[in-house]
Amino acid sequence: MRPASYKAIVDEFAAAIRAGTLPAGARLPTHRELARERRVALATATRVYAELAAMGLVVGEPGRGTYVRVRSGYDGLEPSRALPVPRMADLSFNQPLDPDQADLLRLALRNLATSGEIESLLRQDPPGGRRHDRAVVATYLLDRGIDVAPANVLLAGGTQQALDTVLRALTRPGDVVAVDALTYPGIRLLASAHGLELAPVPVTATGPDLDALDELCRIRPVRAIYTIPTVHNPLGWVLDREQRARLVAIARAHDCVIVEDGTYAFLEPAPPPPVRALAPERTCYLAGLSKNVATGLRFGFAVVPDRHIRPVTRSLRAAAWGAPGLITALATTWIADGTVTRLEKLRRQDAAARQDIARAALSGMDVTAHPASYLVWLGLEPHQRPDRVAAALAEEGILVSTADAFATGPYRPHALRLALGTPPRAELGPALRRLRATIEAIPP
């Protein structure tokens, strides 16, 4: 009997898992057992399980084996947000809002409606925005340590669109992009869409392993480095000046573009200079108003070096042209009159208070977090598989994000990321205590 092809084995397992013949939680043969049973090489057996893991059907646990994943839809890169019971708390996504923001919006819209230039909002802005609006953002960025001409600021429909635009312009299918082994999930979606290879860099307690990054750039043709140096998502670190200088030195030595994500940077009250300030000739800085103002205000921007203005502008025009005129008018008004700065201060205070609540509720658990952020990285015990934990929490009305959504390499830590910014503050403590009780009740 001829040994089965690797694809045939993958298809057989996938069909059995989807049909329920192999139920959720079932332990699969070890790599060696599979190789012996199917008369294939050990490397082929490893490839089978790697493909099944990439399909979201199995999960490997170092030292314990490979298991059929709990396919509840509450874990993974794009989880379902429909719960089987009434929702208690959404800890999967940050949507912080202040009580008076609805009134702020009503007032701003009334002011726009009575302005003498309202007709201009019906006309198409140039790709990347009008010079006046770009100048407003450039002035705002001075407080973030970025001194840049308005021409280098390109407005977009949110930070994700800005990231998409920069990657489209500065990379080609097959290019290698260095990323932290745990990082913002949106980069994975864009890499898949654009045919980019993400090369994970191991992480430490204080940032990426820069020796490993340097070695990666020596042996691979790394085109770009994606980094979140200030209030990292999901681990909360803030790279110090020495780390930032080393990152820049590596990028210069290997001629890499740096893509700096500043989405949560406003939460750090005394940040070091942005990477963009240290290497303006090769750094694209991205941020927006989703976390500091409102997620529904799809307004972001990319600060790009002179030599990249034309290709990034063309990319923005081809994709979506830029931020809509009405949103831009609202956003730049709030930036210019100090509303954004005021909201950022309130967010920092709110995030710090929520971290205090989280530390009290999760005391004694494996918690990693910035002291004034909306994110908590919660390590789990070896027997507490994130997919099972997410499903159990969903039954309690609690949504969370599992570690695999943030993992860019084959290793998926036993961990959850908790977003603290959405529930009303008074409800956060009870939700976290319910979460803790549910996790601790999961038997080995």
C-alpha positions as MATLAB code, in Angstrom:
seq = 'MRPASYKAIVDEFAAAIRAGTLPAGARLPTHRELARERRVALATATRVYAELAAMGLVVGEPGRGTYVRVRSGYDGLEPSRALPVPRMADLSFNQPLDPDQADLLRLALRNLATSGEIESLLRQDPPGGRRHDRAVVATYLLDRGIDVAPANVLLAGGTQQALDTVLRALTRPGDVVAVDALTYPGIRLLASAHGLELAPVPVTATGPDLDALDELCRIRPVRAIYTIPTVHNPLGWVLDREQRARLVAIARAHDCVIVEDGTYAFLEPAPPPPVRALAPERTCYLAGLSKNVATGLRFGFAVVPDRHIRPVTRSLRAAAWGAPGLITALATTWIADGTVTRLEKLRRQDAAARQDIARAALSGMDVTAHPASYLVWLGLEPHQRPDRVAAALAEEGILVSTADAFATGPYRPHALRLALGTPPRAELGPALRRLRATIEAIPP';
ca = [
       0.000    0.000    0.000;
       1.388    3.387   -1.018;
       1.674    6.004    1.711;
      -0.973    8.725    1.583;
       0.075   12.111    0.245;
       0.417   14.934    2.731;
      -2.534   16.796    1.181;
      -4.747   13.728    1.392;
      -3.994   13.364    5.118;
      -4.769   17.049    5.704;
      -8.079   16.716    3.834;
      -9.001   13.566    5.761;
      -8.385   15.159    9.163;
     -10.119   18.399    8.138;
     -13.222   16.520    6.972;
     -13.367   14.472   10.195;
     -13.024   17.567   12.380;
     -15.678   19.509   10.485;
     -18.051   16.552   10.566;
     -17.558   16.094   14.307;
     -16.083   12.619   13.934;
     -13.033   14.066   15.659;
     -14.680   16.117   18.416;
     -13.388   19.337   19.931;
     -10.692   18.620   22.495;
      -9.722   15.241   21.007;
      -6.003   14.512   21.199;
      -4.437   13.577   17.864;
      -1.547   11.129   17.385;
       1.921   12.468   18.051;
       3.976   13.506   15.047;
       5.940   10.247   15.248;
       2.796    8.149   15.610;
       1.209    9.845   12.619;
       4.360    9.332   10.540;
       4.417    5.629   11.437;
       0.690    5.064   10.901;
       0.603    6.826    7.515;
       4.063    5.688    6.376;
       5.328    9.213    5.814;
       8.393   11.114    6.920;
       8.363   12.874   10.277;
       8.753   16.200    8.466;
       5.632   15.387    6.443;
       3.646   14.634    9.615;
       4.790   17.948   11.069;
       3.668   19.686    7.886;
       0.225   18.084    8.156;
      -0.333   19.441   11.641;
       1.085   22.844   10.698;
      -1.442   23.164    7.879;
      -4.318   22.049   10.089;
      -3.243   24.642   12.662;
      -3.121   27.327    9.957;
      -6.693   26.341    9.017;
      -7.739   26.924   12.629;
      -8.715   23.282   13.164;
      -6.098   22.114   15.675;
      -3.879   23.624   18.319;
      -0.484   22.355   19.422;
       0.544   22.424   23.051;
       4.303   22.066   23.633;
       4.981   18.959   25.690;
       1.344   17.824   25.650;
       0.365   17.156   22.044;
      -1.970   18.335   19.305;
      -5.684   18.773   19.997;
      -8.795   19.437   17.938;
      -9.663   23.037   18.526;
     -12.876   24.196   20.174;
     -14.411   25.815   17.106;
     -16.880   28.013   18.952;
     -16.039   31.147   17.015;
     -15.044   33.093   20.134;
     -11.299   32.781   19.659;
      -8.887   33.315   16.794;
      -8.054   36.172   14.460;
     -11.627   37.143   13.516;
     -13.860   35.956   16.391;
     -17.630   35.974   16.393;
     -19.149   38.646   18.599;
     -22.556   36.913   18.942;
     -22.788   35.273   22.352;
     -25.036   32.319   23.317;
     -26.241   34.209   26.413;
     -26.914   37.885   27.240;
     -23.686   39.856   27.107;
     -22.035   40.675   30.406;
     -18.855   42.324   29.094;
     -16.956   42.757   25.845;
     -13.288   42.393   26.753;
     -12.238   41.660   23.161;
     -12.243   45.176   21.714;
     -11.571   48.651   23.104;
     -14.260   51.267   22.488;
     -13.679   53.835   25.248;
     -16.186   56.689   25.335;
     -16.790   59.527   27.794;
     -20.355   60.323   28.907;
     -20.305   63.780   27.299;
     -19.042   62.711   23.866;
     -22.533   62.446   22.378;
     -23.140   66.095   23.295;
     -19.731   67.022   21.862;
     -20.728   65.387   18.588;
     -24.107   67.169   18.461;
     -22.436   70.527   19.060;
     -19.727   69.887   16.472;
     -22.274   68.853   13.830;
     -24.384   71.936   14.530;
     -21.310   74.134   14.146;
     -20.424   72.449   10.870;
     -23.986   72.851    9.629;
     -23.888   76.601   10.209;
     -20.383   77.193    8.880;
     -19.946   79.198    5.720;
     -17.928   76.452    4.023;
     -20.317   73.535    4.403;
     -20.642   73.155    0.632;
     -16.935   72.326    0.465;
     -17.634   69.106    2.415;
     -19.503   67.802   -0.633;
     -16.423   68.128   -2.827;
     -13.653   65.552   -3.107;
     -10.483   66.436   -1.203;
      -7.092   65.767   -2.845;
      -5.591   62.315   -2.115;
      -4.159   62.513    1.393;
      -6.205   65.572    2.342;
      -6.098   69.343    1.927;
      -3.004   71.222    2.993;
      -4.860   73.076    5.772;
      -6.100   69.812    7.341;
      -2.672   68.200    7.031;
      -1.167   71.261    8.730;
      -3.566   70.849   11.666;
      -2.367   67.261   12.131;
       1.284   68.304   11.742;
       0.833   70.862   14.547;
      -0.834   68.239   16.764;
       2.112   65.894   16.187;
       4.535   68.392   17.699;
       3.290   67.291   21.124;
       4.152   63.703   20.163;
       7.736   64.662   19.389;
       7.319   64.737   15.600;
       8.253   67.935   13.753;
       7.196   67.476   10.147;
       5.963   69.562    7.221;
       2.283   69.236    6.262;
       3.321   67.760    2.909;
       4.631   64.672    4.736;
       1.265   64.043    6.445;
      -1.257   61.966    4.485;
      -4.789   61.619    5.867;
      -6.589   58.277    5.708;
      -9.789   56.584    6.802;
      -8.279   55.222   10.018;
      -4.914   53.841   11.097;
      -5.593   50.464    9.479;
      -6.106   52.139    6.104;
      -2.921   54.137    6.635;
      -1.033   50.895    7.351;
      -2.574   49.245    4.312;
      -1.612   52.191    2.120;
       2.002   52.252    3.304;
       2.444   48.501    2.829;
       0.911   48.643   -0.651;
       3.256   51.437   -1.649;
       6.530   50.253   -0.122;
       6.422   46.453   -0.423;
       5.833   43.850   -3.100;
       4.377   40.325   -2.887;
       6.974   38.006   -1.392;
       8.737   40.726    0.606;
       9.757   39.919    4.186;
       8.410   42.111    6.986;
       9.890   41.704   10.473;
       7.276   41.819   13.232;
       7.123   41.035   16.933;
       6.159   37.417   17.618;
       3.103   38.873   19.385;
       1.645   41.992   17.802;
      -1.411   43.823   16.454;
      -3.542   41.348   14.436;
      -4.247   43.790   11.612;
      -0.731   43.336   10.249;
      -1.442   39.638    9.718;
      -4.584   40.384    7.721;
      -2.737   42.850    5.497;
       0.242   40.532    5.017;
      -2.108   37.802    3.834;
      -3.901   40.197    1.481;
      -0.665   41.531   -0.034;
       1.335   38.287   -0.168;
       3.919   39.419    2.373;
       5.943   37.071    4.567;
       5.886   37.994    8.244;
       9.111   37.053   10.025;
       8.479   36.876   13.796;
      11.025   38.363   16.192;
      11.075   36.791   19.689;
       9.777   39.040   22.451;
      11.150   39.681   25.920;
       9.575   41.297   28.967;
      10.720   44.746   27.822;
      10.498   44.581   24.036;
      11.567   42.636   20.967;
      14.819   40.681   21.041;
      16.908   43.140   19.044;
      19.819   40.702   18.712;
      17.400   38.291   17.048;
      16.114   41.095   14.804;
      19.665   41.968   13.751;
      20.400   38.319   12.964;
      17.146   38.004   11.018;
      18.100   41.012    8.894;
      21.530   39.478    8.266;
      20.178   36.197    6.905;
      16.909   37.330    5.279;
      16.149   40.209    2.861;
      13.932   42.112    5.311;
      12.154   44.928    3.502;
      10.368   46.515    6.468;
      10.180   46.399   10.267;
       6.742   46.881   11.843;
       6.994   48.116   15.422;
       4.751   49.381   18.232;
       7.365   50.993   20.496;
       5.052   52.979   22.790;
       2.336   51.063   24.701;
       2.609   47.883   22.710;
      -0.461   45.922   21.670;
      -0.858   43.410   23.336;
       2.097   43.453   25.797;
       2.103   47.090   26.904;
       5.834   47.741   26.802;
       7.450   51.137   26.086;
      10.860   50.831   24.442;
      13.488   53.025   26.087;
      15.799   55.393   24.210;
      18.589   52.828   23.957;
      16.272   50.223   22.448;
      14.909   52.732   19.948;
      18.400   53.787   18.924;
      19.402   50.142   18.454;
      16.293   49.482   16.340;
      17.154   52.442   14.132;
      20.775   51.299   13.799;
      19.631   47.854   12.652;
      17.235   49.353   10.112;
      19.941   51.619    8.724;
      22.540   48.862    8.567;
      20.196   46.646    6.531;
      18.331   49.408    4.675;
      14.892   48.545    6.090;
      11.818   50.735    6.124;
      10.426   51.230    9.654;
       6.652   51.280   10.079;
       5.901   52.768   13.507;
       2.385   52.248   14.899;
       1.486   54.956   17.413;
      -2.151   53.967   18.010;
      -1.871   53.704   21.807;
       1.140   56.024   22.267;
      -1.023   58.797   23.738;
      -1.533   56.669   26.871;
       2.117   56.997   27.947;
       2.401   60.319   29.855;
       6.172   60.712   29.365;
       7.238   58.738   26.288;
      10.729   58.699   24.771;
      11.045   60.318   21.333;
       9.202   58.397   18.606;
      11.309   56.228   16.332;
      10.255   58.609   13.553;
      12.147   61.416   15.333;
      15.328   59.314   15.363;
      15.117   58.109   11.760;
      12.867   60.436    9.761;
      14.473   59.370    6.478;
      13.122   55.803    6.701;
      10.231   55.777    9.200;
       6.527   55.908    8.406;
       4.586   56.892   11.535;
       0.931   55.845   11.739;
      -1.798   56.827   14.181;
      -5.389   58.034   14.305;
      -8.331   58.939   16.510;
      -9.859   55.505   17.124;
      -8.662   54.936   20.705;
      -8.170   58.491   21.916;
     -11.509   59.805   20.568;
     -13.882   57.185   19.116;
     -13.597   53.982   17.097;
     -16.394   55.131   14.792;
     -14.424   58.227   13.801;
     -12.456   56.612   10.987;
      -9.687   59.157   10.757;
      -5.991   58.328   10.655;
      -2.774   59.546    9.143;
       0.612   58.427    7.885;
       3.723   60.569    8.316;
       6.071   59.520    5.513;
       9.622   60.449    4.433;
      10.049   62.771    1.450;
      11.041   59.976   -0.925;
       7.887   58.000   -0.132;
       5.305   60.785   -0.456;
       4.525   60.119   -4.125;
       4.192   56.306   -3.970;
       2.157   56.406   -0.745;
      -0.117   59.108   -2.196;
      -0.669   56.985   -5.329;
      -1.407   53.976   -3.143;
      -3.900   55.970   -1.078;
      -5.611   57.254   -4.204;
      -5.885   53.756   -5.666;
      -7.283   52.251   -2.473;
      -9.805   54.771   -1.093;
      -8.467   58.290   -1.807;
      -8.322   59.213    1.883;
     -10.504   60.296    4.778;
     -14.009   61.579    3.845;
     -14.376   65.363    3.931;
     -17.054   65.414    6.645;
     -15.006   63.184    8.963;
     -11.881   65.221    8.263;
     -13.657   68.470    9.107;
     -14.938   67.051   12.376;
     -11.571   65.508   13.321;
      -9.435   68.528   12.497;
     -11.829   70.849   14.338;
     -11.478   68.751   17.483;
      -7.702   68.609   17.057;
      -7.379   72.362   16.554;
      -9.654   73.430   19.419;
      -7.950   71.130   21.962;
     -10.789   68.603   22.308;
      -8.534   65.686   21.289;
      -5.837   66.693   23.795;
      -8.457   66.961   26.548;
      -9.939   63.553   25.676;
      -6.471   61.982   25.670;
      -5.882   63.213   29.229;
      -9.223   61.750   30.307;
      -8.377   58.463   28.585;
      -5.066   58.203   30.451;
      -6.826   58.751   33.762;
      -9.563   56.279   32.878;
      -7.112   53.632   31.695;
      -5.050   53.938   34.878;
      -8.197   53.525   36.991;
      -9.207   50.454   34.988;
      -5.753   48.947   35.426;
      -6.164   49.370   39.201;
      -9.470   47.491   38.973;
      -7.853   44.752   36.872;
      -4.898   44.323   39.226;
      -7.246   43.930   42.171;
      -9.567   41.469   40.412;
      -6.743   39.400   38.879;
      -4.318   39.531   41.821;
      -2.021   36.502   41.851;
      -2.637   35.649   38.193;
      -0.049   35.976   35.424;
      -0.738   39.568   34.311;
       1.346   41.731   31.963;
       0.189   45.305   31.369;
       1.211   48.933   31.034;
       0.061   50.835   34.173;
      -2.072   53.280   32.156;
      -3.366   51.277   29.201;
      -6.572   49.545   28.218;
      -4.814   46.194   27.628;
      -4.034   43.204   29.850;
      -2.124   40.106   28.727;
      -3.300   37.253   30.932;
      -1.222   34.066   31.013;
      -3.071   30.779   31.526;
      -2.098   27.494   33.147;
      -0.930   24.669   30.811;
      -4.274   22.842   31.038;
      -6.278   25.998   30.281;
      -6.319   26.032   26.489;
      -7.261   29.501   25.214;
      -9.909   28.161   22.828;
     -11.632   26.259   25.633;
     -11.359   29.217   27.987;
     -12.837   31.584   25.382;
     -15.762   29.214   24.832;
     -16.372   28.869   28.595;
     -16.292   32.650   29.041;
     -18.710   33.101   26.133;
     -21.172   30.910   28.012;
     -20.879   33.472   30.833;
     -21.475   36.380   28.467;
     -17.848   37.529   28.355;
     -15.956   38.076   25.088;
     -12.138   37.910   25.074;
      -9.333   37.657   22.520;
      -7.093   34.582   22.481;
      -3.331   34.682   22.066;
      -3.318   33.145   18.602;
      -4.920   36.310   17.188;
      -1.676   38.141   18.055;
       0.858   35.417   17.233;
       2.846   35.831   14.021;
       4.843   32.612   14.352;
       3.983   28.958   14.974;
       4.083   29.284   18.782;
       0.720   30.193   20.335;
       1.068   31.085   24.029;
      -1.519   29.980   26.560;
      -2.852   33.476   27.114;
      -5.713   35.897   26.608;
      -5.696   39.572   25.789;
      -8.251   41.530   27.756;
      -9.473   44.906   26.480;
     -10.607   46.988   29.447;
     -11.970   50.047   27.654;
     -15.485   49.035   26.595;
     -17.511   48.027   29.709;
     -18.744   50.818   31.993;
     -16.133   51.212   34.697;
     -18.556   50.159   37.436;
     -19.153   46.858   35.630;
     -15.513   46.049   34.911;
     -14.621   44.657   38.343;
     -17.572   42.210   38.503;
     -16.857   41.089   34.924;
     -13.185   40.403   35.691;
     -14.079   38.530   38.875;
     -16.519   36.381   36.886;
     -13.793   35.819   34.299;
     -11.354   34.731   36.997;
     -13.828   32.328   38.593;
     -14.665   30.775   35.221;
     -11.006   30.257   34.320;
     -10.085   28.810   37.688;
     -13.010   26.374   37.490;
     -11.667   24.728   34.312;
     -10.391   21.297   35.402;
      -7.038   19.844   34.294;
];
